[in-house]
C-alpha cells in the first residue's frame, strides 16, 4: 500500500498541483468542498480562540464535537487572485488539505472528481497506480454508490500467491465526515 500511496501523491504533485493556479473552481474557495479542521487548525487559520462559543463562530464554520467544518467562503490562507495558499509549505497547513483530492483510504486510494485536474486526468492516475502495483496484483476501480460522480476508489487485489501468505486485510476505512457537502 505504501508504494500505491506514494505513486498517488507523486501523480498529485505532478498533475494536480500545477493545475491549481488556473483552476476555475479551486478547492480552497470552499464552494464545492468542506474543510475539516481540528481545534488547533481552526484557531490558527481563522484566529479563533479556544474558548470561542459556537454562536460566535463565523457563519461559514460549523462545529461538530471537537471538529470544525468550513464551507462557503475562501479559506483565509487562500489568495483568490494568485490562487496560492499562504500556509501550503508550513506546519499550519491543515491535514485535510494534504489529503485532498487523492488520498490513501484504508487499503486503497480515493480520488475526488470535484477537483478539475482529477476529473480531467483520471486515466493518468489509474496508469500511475497500475505502474506501482506488485507483480501479479490488479487494480479494481469503483465509485461511491452515494456519490457516484464524485468519489472513485482504486483498490488493490493481491496476486493469489501474495494473498495466500498475507494476513486478512483490515476493513476499509471510512472517509472523514465533511468531504462532500449535501
Protein Blocks (a to p, Z undefined) as FASTA:
>chain_A
ZZmmmmmmmmmmmmmmmmmmmocbdfklommbccdddfklmmmmnopafklcfklpcfkb
ccehjbccdehiacfklcfklopafklmpcklcfklmmpcbdcehjaccddfkbmklmmm
mmmmmmmmmmmpcehiacdddddfklmmlbccddddddfklmmmpccddddddddehkac
ZZ
